[in-house]
Amino acid sequence: MKTVERMLWKLAIIQFIFLFIAQLIVSHSSIAPYIVKVIHYEGVMKNSATKTVETFDQR
């Protein structure tokens, strides 16, 4: 049982290290546009302005 626990701790530590490295890579501003596809889905990369319509809920 101790060997399984030891192996689980090692896997958890390795996973945390990889998570930390991935967060550093994604948060780096010059690399993020090439890796993160969410920017393209949200339309942040487009240089065009969109029309916005404001609505008010009058009760």
PDB file of N, CA, C, O and CB in Angstrom:
ATOM      1  N   MET A   1       0.817  -1.189   0.000  1.00  0.00           N
ATOM      2  CA  MET A   1       0.000   0.000   0.000  1.00  0.00           C
ATOM      3  C   MET A   1       0.866   1.259   0.000  1.00  0.00           C
ATOM      4  O   MET A   1       0.507   2.267  -0.609  1.00  0.00           O
ATOM      5  CB  MET A   1      -0.932  -0.005   1.199  1.00  0.00           C
ATOM      6  N   LYS A   2       2.008   1.193   0.688  1.00  0.00           N
ATOM      7  CA  LYS A   2       2.885   2.354   0.718  1.00  0.00           C
ATOM      8  C   LYS A   2       3.468   2.649  -0.660  1.00  0.00           C
ATOM      9  O   LYS A   2       3.691   3.810  -1.005  1.00  0.00           O
ATOM     10  CB  LYS A   2       4.006   2.139   1.723  1.00  0.00           C
ATOM     11  N   THR A   3       3.710   1.620  -1.436  1.00  0.00           N
ATOM     12  CA  THR A   3       4.264   1.855  -2.774  1.00  0.00           C
ATOM     13  C   THR A   3       3.246   2.564  -3.665  1.00  0.00           C
ATOM     14  O   THR A   3       3.618   3.410  -4.479  1.00  0.00           O
ATOM     15  CB  THR A   3       4.698   0.524  -3.420  1.00  0.00           C
ATOM     16  N   VAL A   4       1.970   2.227  -3.517  1.00  0.00           N
ATOM     17  CA  VAL A   4       0.924   2.876  -4.306  1.00  0.00           C
ATOM     18  C   VAL A   4       0.793   4.343  -3.890  1.00  0.00           C
ATOM     19  O   VAL A   4       0.658   5.227  -4.735  1.00  0.00           O
ATOM     20  CB  VAL A   4      -0.431   2.137  -4.134  1.00  0.00           C
ATOM     21  N   GLU A   5       0.835   4.587  -2.588  1.00  0.00           N
ATOM     22  CA  GLU A   5       0.750   5.966  -2.100  1.00  0.00           C
ATOM     23  C   GLU A   5       1.939   6.788  -2.567  1.00  0.00           C
ATOM     24  O   GLU A   5       1.784   7.943  -2.964  1.00  0.00           O
ATOM     25  CB  GLU A   5       0.668   5.990  -0.574  1.00  0.00           C
ATOM     26  N   ARG A   6       3.118   6.198  -2.521  1.00  0.00           N
ATOM     27  CA  ARG A   6       4.313   6.890  -2.981  1.00  0.00           C
ATOM     28  C   ARG A   6       4.213   7.218  -4.471  1.00  0.00           C
ATOM     29  O   ARG A   6       4.590   8.309  -4.901  1.00  0.00           O
ATOM     30  CB  ARG A   6       5.559   6.041  -2.705  1.00  0.00           C
ATOM     31  N   MET A   7       3.708   6.276  -5.245  1.00  0.00           N
ATOM     32  CA  MET A   7       3.558   6.489  -6.676  1.00  0.00           C
ATOM     33  C   MET A   7       2.511   7.572  -6.956  1.00  0.00           C
ATOM     34  O   MET A   7       2.698   8.386  -7.860  1.00  0.00           O
ATOM     35  CB  MET A   7       3.171   5.177  -7.372  1.00  0.00           C
ATOM     36  N   LEU A   8       1.421   7.592  -6.198  1.00  0.00           N
ATOM     37  CA  LEU A   8       0.405   8.621  -6.372  1.00  0.00           C
ATOM     38  C   LEU A   8       0.944  10.007  -6.023  1.00  0.00           C
ATOM     39  O   LEU A   8       0.632  10.982  -6.706  1.00  0.00           O
ATOM     40  CB  LEU A   8      -0.815   8.305  -5.517  1.00  0.00           C
ATOM     41  N   TRP A   9       1.743  10.100  -4.974  1.00  0.00           N
ATOM     42  CA  TRP A   9       2.346  11.380  -4.620  1.00  0.00           C
ATOM     43  C   TRP A   9       3.283  11.864  -5.723  1.00  0.00           C
ATOM     44  O   TRP A   9       3.287  13.046  -6.069  1.00  0.00           O
ATOM     45  CB  TRP A   9       3.105  11.264  -3.294  1.00  0.00           C
ATOM     46  N   LYS A  10       4.067  10.957  -6.265  1.00  0.00           N
ATOM     47  CA  LYS A  10       4.981  11.336  -7.354  1.00  0.00           C
ATOM     48  C   LYS A  10       4.201  11.804  -8.573  1.00  0.00           C
ATOM     49  O   LYS A  10       4.578  12.794  -9.199  1.00  0.00           O
ATOM     50  CB  LYS A  10       5.894  10.153  -7.735  1.00  0.00           C
ATOM     51  N   LEU A  11       3.120  11.111  -8.923  1.00  0.00           N
ATOM     52  CA  LEU A  11       2.297  11.528 -10.056  1.00  0.00           C
ATOM     53  C   LEU A  11       1.645  12.889  -9.813  1.00  0.00           C
ATOM     54  O   LEU A  11       1.559  13.709 -10.727  1.00  0.00           O
ATOM     55  CB  LEU A  11       1.225  10.483 -10.337  1.00  0.00           C
ATOM     56  N   ALA A  12       1.190  13.129  -8.597  1.00  0.00           N
ATOM     57  CA  ALA A  12       0.578  14.411  -8.266  1.00  0.00           C
ATOM     58  C   ALA A  12       1.600  15.542  -8.366  1.00  0.00           C
ATOM     59  O   ALA A  12       1.277  16.620  -8.866  1.00  0.00           O
ATOM     60  CB  ALA A  12      -0.028  14.366  -6.858  1.00  0.00           C
ATOM     61  N   ILE A  13       2.806  15.315  -7.905  1.00  0.00           N
ATOM     62  CA  ILE A  13       3.851  16.337  -7.983  1.00  0.00           C
ATOM     63  C   ILE A  13       4.240  16.604  -9.430  1.00  0.00           C
ATOM     64  O   ILE A  13       4.414  17.758  -9.821  1.00  0.00           O
ATOM     65  CB  ILE A  13       5.084  15.911  -7.174  1.00  0.00           C
ATOM     66  N   ILE A  14       4.378  15.554 -10.225  1.00  0.00           N
ATOM     67  CA  ILE A  14       4.708  15.724 -11.642  1.00  0.00           C
ATOM     68  C   ILE A  14       3.601  16.465 -12.367  1.00  0.00           C
ATOM     69  O   ILE A  14       3.876  17.332 -13.197  1.00  0.00           O
ATOM     70  CB  ILE A  14       4.954  14.366 -12.308  1.00  0.00           C
ATOM     71  N   GLN A  15       2.367  16.141 -12.067  1.00  0.00           N
ATOM     72  CA  GLN A  15       1.236  16.825 -12.700  1.00  0.00           C
ATOM     73  C   GLN A  15       1.219  18.304 -12.313  1.00  0.00           C
ATOM     74  O   GLN A  15       0.944  19.153 -13.161  1.00  0.00           O
ATOM     75  CB  GLN A  15      -0.098  16.153 -12.301  1.00  0.00           C
ATOM     76  N   PHE A  16       1.505  18.626 -11.061  1.00  0.00           N
ATOM     77  CA  PHE A  16       1.551  20.020 -10.625  1.00  0.00           C
ATOM     78  C   PHE A  16       2.660  20.778 -11.345  1.00  0.00           C
ATOM     79  O   PHE A  16       2.473  21.931 -11.734  1.00  0.00           O
ATOM     80  CB  PHE A  16       1.755  20.100  -9.108  1.00  0.00           C
ATOM     81  N   ILE A  17       3.801  20.143 -11.522  1.00  0.00           N
ATOM     82  CA  ILE A  17       4.917  20.788 -12.225  1.00  0.00           C
ATOM     83  C   ILE A  17       4.531  21.083 -13.669  1.00  0.00           C
ATOM     84  O   ILE A  17       4.786  22.180 -14.165  1.00  0.00           O
ATOM     85  CB  ILE A  17       6.183  19.897 -12.179  1.00  0.00           C
ATOM     86  N   PHE A  18       3.921  20.119 -14.346  1.00  0.00           N
ATOM     87  CA  PHE A  18       3.504  20.347 -15.730  1.00  0.00           C
ATOM     88  C   PHE A  18       2.414  21.406 -15.818  1.00  0.00           C
ATOM     89  O   PHE A  18       2.407  22.199 -16.760  1.00  0.00           O
ATOM     90  CB  PHE A  18       3.015  19.046 -16.356  1.00  0.00           C
ATOM     91  N   LEU A  19       1.501  21.438 -14.868  1.00  0.00           N
ATOM     92  CA  LEU A  19       0.467  22.467 -14.838  1.00  0.00           C
ATOM     93  C   LEU A  19       1.085  23.845 -14.663  1.00  0.00           C
ATOM     94  O   LEU A  19       0.683  24.794 -15.336  1.00  0.00           O
ATOM     95  CB  LEU A  19      -0.535  22.189 -13.716  1.00  0.00           C
ATOM     96  N   PHE A  20       2.051  23.965 -13.773  1.00  0.00           N
ATOM     97  CA  PHE A  20       2.729  25.231 -13.541  1.00  0.00           C
ATOM     98  C   PHE A  20       3.469  25.698 -14.790  1.00  0.00           C
ATOM     99  O   PHE A  20       3.416  26.877 -15.139  1.00  0.00           O
ATOM    100  CB  PHE A  20       3.698  25.105 -12.372  1.00  0.00           C
ATOM    101  N   ILE A  21       4.157  24.785 -15.462  1.00  0.00           N
ATOM    102  CA  ILE A  21       4.875  25.135 -16.689  1.00  0.00           C
ATOM    103  C   ILE A  21       3.905  25.560 -17.780  1.00  0.00           C
ATOM    104  O   ILE A  21       4.166  26.530 -18.492  1.00  0.00           O
ATOM    105  CB  ILE A  21       5.725  23.955 -17.173  1.00  0.00           C
ATOM    106  N   ALA A  22       2.791  24.853 -17.921  1.00  0.00           N
ATOM    107  CA  ALA A  22       1.798  25.207 -18.939  1.00  0.00           C
ATOM    108  C   ALA A  22       1.192  26.574 -18.665  1.00  0.00           C
ATOM    109  O   ALA A  22       0.967  27.349 -19.595  1.00  0.00           O
ATOM    110  CB  ALA A  22       0.695  24.152 -18.999  1.00  0.00           C
ATOM    111  N   GLN A  23       0.922  26.882 -17.395  1.00  0.00           N
ATOM    112  CA  GLN A  23       0.375  28.196 -17.055  1.00  0.00           C
ATOM    113  C   GLN A  23       1.379  29.300 -17.352  1.00  0.00           C
ATOM    114  O   GLN A  23       0.988  30.378 -17.802  1.00  0.00           O
ATOM    115  CB  GLN A  23      -0.032  28.241 -15.580  1.00  0.00           C
ATOM    116  N   LEU A  24       2.641  29.060 -17.116  1.00  0.00           N
ATOM    117  CA  LEU A  24       3.664  30.054 -17.441  1.00  0.00           C
ATOM    118  C   LEU A  24       3.746  30.290 -18.950  1.00  0.00           C
ATOM    119  O   LEU A  24       3.883  31.429 -19.398  1.00  0.00           O
ATOM    120  CB  LEU A  24       5.030  29.607 -16.902  1.00  0.00           C
ATOM    121  N   ILE A  25       3.662  29.222 -19.723  1.00  0.00           N
ATOM    122  CA  ILE A  25       3.739  29.363 -21.178  1.00  0.00           C
ATOM    123  C   ILE A  25       2.532  30.119 -21.714  1.00  0.00           C
ATOM    124  O   ILE A  25       2.681  30.993 -22.567  1.00  0.00           O
ATOM    125  CB  ILE A  25       3.839  27.986 -21.848  1.00  0.00           C
ATOM    126  N   VAL A  26       1.343  29.795 -21.226  1.00  0.00           N
ATOM    127  CA  VAL A  26       0.121  30.436 -21.719  1.00  0.00           C
ATOM    128  C   VAL A  26       0.058  31.896 -21.277  1.00  0.00           C
ATOM    129  O   VAL A  26      -0.432  32.746 -22.020  1.00  0.00           O
ATOM    130  CB  VAL A  26      -1.122  29.678 -21.222  1.00  0.00           C
ATOM    131  N   SER A  27       0.548  32.192 -20.078  1.00  0.00           N
ATOM    132  CA  SER A  27       0.465  33.565 -19.584  1.00  0.00           C
ATOM    133  C   SER A  27       1.518  34.477 -20.209  1.00  0.00           C
ATOM    134  O   SER A  27       1.403  35.699 -20.110  1.00  0.00           O
ATOM    135  CB  SER A  27       0.610  33.579 -18.080  1.00  0.00           C
ATOM    136  N   HIS A  28       2.523  33.922 -20.836  1.00  0.00           N
ATOM    137  CA  HIS A  28       3.543  34.742 -21.490  1.00  0.00           C
ATOM    138  C   HIS A  28       2.911  35.423 -22.693  1.00  0.00           C
ATOM    139  O   HIS A  28       2.366  34.751 -23.569  1.00  0.00           O
ATOM    140  CB  HIS A  28       4.778  33.884 -21.919  1.00  0.00           C
ATOM    141  N   SER A  29       2.976  36.730 -22.745  1.00  0.00           N
ATOM    142  CA  SER A  29       2.195  37.503 -23.713  1.00  0.00           C
ATOM    143  C   SER A  29       2.611  37.283 -25.166  1.00  0.00           C
ATOM    144  O   SER A  29       1.755  37.340 -26.048  1.00  0.00           O
ATOM    145  CB  SER A  29       2.305  38.957 -23.390  1.00  0.00           C
ATOM    146  N   SER A  30       3.874  37.036 -25.447  1.00  0.00           N
ATOM    147  CA  SER A  30       4.288  36.892 -26.841  1.00  0.00           C
ATOM    148  C   SER A  30       3.998  35.501 -27.401  1.00  0.00           C
ATOM    149  O   SER A  30       3.933  35.337 -28.619  1.00  0.00           O
ATOM    150  CB  SER A  30       5.764  37.192 -26.970  1.00  0.00           C
ATOM    151  N   ILE A  31       3.827  34.518 -26.561  1.00  0.00           N
ATOM    152  CA  ILE A  31       3.586  33.156 -27.019  1.00  0.00           C
ATOM    153  C   ILE A  31       2.096  32.826 -27.039  1.00  0.00           C
ATOM    154  O   ILE A  31       1.662  32.000 -27.842  1.00  0.00           O
ATOM    155  CB  ILE A  31       4.327  32.167 -26.133  1.00  0.00           C
ATOM    156  N   ALA A  32       1.323  33.441 -26.188  1.00  0.00           N
ATOM    157  CA  ALA A  32      -0.085  33.094 -25.994  1.00  0.00           C
ATOM    158  C   ALA A  32      -0.932  33.134 -27.271  1.00  0.00           C
ATOM    159  O   ALA A  32      -1.728  32.217 -27.470  1.00  0.00           O
ATOM    160  CB  ALA A  32      -0.682  34.017 -24.988  1.00  0.00           C
ATOM    161  N   PRO A  33      -0.810  34.138 -28.148  1.00  0.00           N
ATOM    162  CA  PRO A  33      -1.667  34.138 -29.346  1.00  0.00           C
ATOM    163  C   PRO A  33      -1.452  32.937 -30.266  1.00  0.00           C
ATOM    164  O   PRO A  33      -2.360  32.556 -31.004  1.00  0.00           O
ATOM    165  CB  PRO A  33      -1.431  35.398 -30.130  1.00  0.00           C
ATOM    166  N   TYR A  34      -0.287  32.350 -30.231  1.00  0.00           N
ATOM    167  CA  TYR A  34      -0.011  31.194 -31.081  1.00  0.00           C
ATOM    168  C   TYR A  34      -0.514  29.892 -30.473  1.00  0.00           C
ATOM    169  O   TYR A  34      -0.747  28.924 -31.197  1.00  0.00           O
ATOM    170  CB  TYR A  34       1.472  31.091 -31.344  1.00  0.00           C
ATOM    171  N   ILE A  35      -0.682  29.853 -29.172  1.00  0.00           N
ATOM    172  CA  ILE A  35      -1.079  28.627 -28.486  1.00  0.00           C
ATOM    173  C   ILE A  35      -2.567  28.604 -28.164  1.00  0.00           C
ATOM    174  O   ILE A  35      -3.241  27.602 -28.402  1.00  0.00           O
ATOM    175  CB  ILE A  35      -0.278  28.463 -27.212  1.00  0.00           C
ATOM    176  N   VAL A  36      -3.080  29.701 -27.626  1.00  0.00           N
ATOM    177  CA  VAL A  36      -4.446  29.752 -27.127  1.00  0.00           C
ATOM    178  C   VAL A  36      -5.396  30.075 -28.275  1.00  0.00           C
ATOM    179  O   VAL A  36      -5.301  31.147 -28.874  1.00  0.00           O
ATOM    180  CB  VAL A  36      -4.581  30.796 -25.994  1.00  0.00           C
ATOM    181  N   LYS A  37      -6.301  29.170 -28.584  1.00  0.00           N
ATOM    182  CA  LYS A  37      -7.252  29.351 -29.676  1.00  0.00           C
ATOM    183  C   LYS A  37      -8.486  30.127 -29.239  1.00  0.00           C
ATOM    184  O   LYS A  37      -9.280  30.531 -30.089  1.00  0.00           O
ATOM    185  CB  LYS A  37      -7.664  28.008 -30.233  1.00  0.00           C
ATOM    186  N   VAL A  38      -8.673  30.347 -27.939  1.00  0.00           N
ATOM    187  CA  VAL A  38      -9.839  31.057 -27.434  1.00  0.00           C
ATOM    188  C   VAL A  38      -9.834  32.495 -27.939  1.00  0.00           C
ATOM    189  O   VAL A  38     -10.897  33.081 -28.144  1.00  0.00           O
ATOM    190  CB  VAL A  38      -9.872  31.024 -25.895  1.00  0.00           C
ATOM    191  N   ILE A  39      -8.662  33.064 -28.139  1.00  0.00           N
ATOM    192  CA  ILE A  39      -8.562  34.432 -28.636  1.00  0.00           C
ATOM    193  C   ILE A  39      -9.233  34.543 -29.994  1.00  0.00           C
ATOM    194  O   ILE A  39      -9.908  35.534 -30.273  1.00  0.00           O
ATOM    195  CB  ILE A  39      -7.093  34.875 -28.726  1.00  0.00           C
ATOM    196  N   HIS A  40      -9.055  33.544 -30.837  1.00  0.00           N
ATOM    197  CA  HIS A  40      -9.660  33.574 -32.165  1.00  0.00           C
ATOM    198  C   HIS A  40     -11.167  33.366 -32.084  1.00  0.00           C
ATOM    199  O   HIS A  40     -11.910  33.955 -32.868  1.00  0.00           O
ATOM    200  CB  HIS A  40      -9.028  32.508 -33.064  1.00  0.00           C
ATOM    201  N   TYR A  41     -11.627  32.548 -31.161  1.00  0.00           N
ATOM    202  CA  TYR A  41     -13.056  32.302 -31.019  1.00  0.00           C
ATOM    203  C   TYR A  41     -13.785  33.530 -30.496  1.00  0.00           C
ATOM    204  O   TYR A  41     -14.922  33.789 -30.892  1.00  0.00           O
ATOM    205  CB  TYR A  41     -13.297  31.122 -30.093  1.00  0.00           C
ATOM    206  N   GLU A  42     -13.151  34.287 -29.614  1.00  0.00           N
ATOM    207  CA  GLU A  42     -13.779  35.466 -29.040  1.00  0.00           C
ATOM    208  C   GLU A  42     -13.741  36.656 -29.982  1.00  0.00           C
ATOM    209  O   GLU A  42     -14.468  37.628 -29.778  1.00  0.00           O
ATOM    210  CB  GLU A  42     -13.112  35.823 -27.742  1.00  0.00           C
ATOM    211  N   GLY A  43     -12.910  36.598 -31.004  1.00  0.00           N
ATOM    212  CA  GLY A  43     -12.831  37.693 -31.956  1.00  0.00           C
ATOM    213  C   GLY A  43     -11.930  38.817 -31.504  1.00  0.00           C
ATOM    214  O   GLY A  43     -12.060  39.940 -31.992  1.00  0.00           O
ATOM    215  N   VAL A  44     -11.026  38.552 -30.592  1.00  0.00           N
ATOM    216  CA  VAL A  44     -10.138  39.590 -30.094  1.00  0.00           C
ATOM    217  C   VAL A  44      -9.111  39.977 -31.148  1.00  0.00           C
ATOM    218  O   VAL A  44      -8.662  41.123 -31.178  1.00  0.00           O
ATOM    219  CB  VAL A  44      -9.439  39.127 -28.821  1.00  0.00           C
ATOM    220  N   MET A  45      -8.738  39.056 -32.000  1.00  0.00           N
ATOM    221  CA  MET A  45      -7.708  39.323 -32.996  1.00  0.00           C
ATOM    222  C   MET A  45      -8.206  40.206 -34.137  1.00  0.00           C
ATOM    223  O   MET A  45      -7.391  40.750 -34.883  1.00  0.00           O
ATOM    224  CB  MET A  45      -7.190  38.022 -33.553  1.00  0.00           C
ATOM    225  N   LYS A  46      -9.507  40.364 -34.291  1.00  0.00           N
ATOM    226  CA  LYS A  46     -10.051  41.192 -35.358  1.00  0.00           C
ATOM    227  C   LYS A  46      -9.879  42.666 -35.002  1.00  0.00           C
ATOM    228  O   LYS A  46     -10.002  43.058 -33.842  1.00  0.00           O
ATOM    229  CB  LYS A  46     -11.542  40.861 -35.606  1.00  0.00           C
ATOM    230  N   ASN A  47      -9.593  43.471 -36.020  1.00  0.00           N
ATOM    231  CA  ASN A  47      -9.403  44.896 -35.783  1.00  0.00           C
ATOM    232  C   ASN A  47     -10.650  45.703 -36.123  1.00  0.00           C
ATOM    233  O   ASN A  47     -10.576  46.930 -36.198  1.00  0.00           O
ATOM    234  CB  ASN A  47      -8.228  45.403 -36.590  1.00  0.00           C
ATOM    235  N   SER A  48     -11.755  45.074 -36.324  1.00  0.00           N
ATOM    236  CA  SER A  48     -12.973  45.795 -36.678  1.00  0.00           C
ATOM    237  C   SER A  48     -13.847  45.998 -35.435  1.00  0.00           C
ATOM    238  O   SER A  48     -13.887  45.169 -34.526  1.00  0.00           O
ATOM    239  CB  SER A  48     -13.756  45.034 -37.775  1.00  0.00           C
ATOM    240  N   ALA A  49     -14.540  47.135 -35.443  1.00  0.00           N
ATOM    241  CA  ALA A  49     -15.442  47.432 -34.328  1.00  0.00           C
ATOM    242  C   ALA A  49     -16.836  46.925 -34.681  1.00  0.00           C
ATOM    243  O   ALA A  49     -17.274  47.020 -35.827  1.00  0.00           O
ATOM    244  CB  ALA A  49     -15.469  48.965 -34.012  1.00  0.00           C
ATOM    245  N   THR A  50     -17.508  46.398 -33.700  1.00  0.00           N
ATOM    246  CA  THR A  50     -18.859  45.896 -33.927  1.00  0.00           C
ATOM    247  C   THR A  50     -19.870  46.867 -33.335  1.00  0.00           C
ATOM    248  O   THR A  50     -19.575  47.593 -32.385  1.00  0.00           O
ATOM    249  CB  THR A  50     -19.034  44.486 -33.316  1.00  0.00           C
ATOM    250  N   LYS A  51     -21.058  46.867 -33.910  1.00  0.00           N
ATOM    251  CA  LYS A  51     -22.109  47.715 -33.393  1.00  0.00           C
ATOM    252  C   LYS A  51     -22.700  47.070 -32.141  1.00  0.00           C
ATOM    253  O   LYS A  51     -22.934  45.862 -32.094  1.00  0.00           O
ATOM    254  CB  LYS A  51     -23.200  47.956 -34.463  1.00  0.00           C
ATOM    255  N   THR A  52     -22.930  47.891 -31.147  1.00  0.00           N
ATOM    256  CA  THR A  52     -23.552  47.392 -29.926  1.00  0.00           C
ATOM    257  C   THR A  52     -24.897  48.062 -29.736  1.00  0.00           C
ATOM    258  O   THR A  52     -25.064  49.247 -30.025  1.00  0.00           O
ATOM    259  CB  THR A  52     -22.646  47.634 -28.700  1.00  0.00           C
ATOM    260  N   VAL A  53     -25.831  47.307 -29.257  1.00  0.00           N
ATOM    261  CA  VAL A  53     -27.166  47.809 -29.014  1.00  0.00           C
ATOM    262  C   VAL A  53     -27.422  47.695 -27.517  1.00  0.00           C
ATOM    263  O   VAL A  53     -27.337  46.615 -26.933  1.00  0.00           O
ATOM    264  CB  VAL A  53     -28.240  47.027 -29.849  1.00  0.00           C
ATOM    265  N   GLU A  54     -27.734  48.824 -26.918  1.00  0.00           N
ATOM    266  CA  GLU A  54     -28.017  48.805 -25.487  1.00  0.00           C
ATOM    267  C   GLU A  54     -29.528  48.714 -25.295  1.00  0.00           C
ATOM    268  O   GLU A  54     -30.303  49.441 -25.918  1.00  0.00           O
ATOM    269  CB  GLU A  54     -27.435  50.072 -24.776  1.00  0.00           C
ATOM    270  N   THR A  55     -29.910  47.813 -24.429  1.00  0.00           N
ATOM    271  CA  THR A  55     -31.325  47.660 -24.100  1.00  0.00           C
ATOM    272  C   THR A  55     -31.521  47.900 -22.617  1.00  0.00           C
ATOM    273  O   THR A  55     -30.670  47.554 -21.797  1.00  0.00           O
ATOM    274  CB  THR A  55     -31.844  46.257 -24.499  1.00  0.00           C
ATOM    275  N   PHE A  56     -32.627  48.483 -22.295  1.00  0.00           N
ATOM    276  CA  PHE A  56     -32.953  48.752 -20.898  1.00  0.00           C
ATOM    277  C   PHE A  56     -34.216  48.017 -20.540  1.00  0.00           C
ATOM    278  O   PHE A  56     -35.179  47.987 -21.306  1.00  0.00           O
ATOM    279  CB  PHE A  56     -33.110  50.262 -20.635  1.00  0.00           C
ATOM    280  N   ASP A  57     -34.202  47.434 -19.386  1.00  0.00           N
ATOM    281  CA  ASP A  57     -35.381  46.725 -18.893  1.00  0.00           C
ATOM    282  C   ASP A  57     -36.140  47.694 -17.986  1.00  0.00           C
ATOM    283  O   ASP A  57     -35.711  47.996 -16.873  1.00  0.00           O
ATOM    284  CB  ASP A  57     -34.988  45.393 -18.124  1.00  0.00           C
ATOM    285  N   GLN A  58     -37.267  48.169 -18.488  1.00  0.00           N
ATOM    286  CA  GLN A  58     -38.049  49.144 -17.713  1.00  0.00           C
ATOM    287  C   GLN A  58     -39.234  48.431 -17.077  1.00  0.00           C
ATOM    288  O   GLN A  58     -40.130  47.941 -17.765  1.00  0.00           O
ATOM    289  CB  GLN A  58     -38.535  50.328 -18.615  1.00  0.00           C
ATOM    290  N   ARG A  59     -39.219  48.386 -15.793  1.00  0.00           N
ATOM    291  CA  ARG A  59     -40.316  47.725 -15.076  1.00  0.00           C
ATOM    292  C   ARG A  59     -40.980  48.686 -14.151  1.00  0.00           C
ATOM    293  O   ARG A  59     -41.928  48.320 -13.456  1.00  0.00           O
ATOM    294  CB  ARG A  59     -39.821  46.516 -14.299  1.00  0.00           C
TER     295      ARG A  59
END
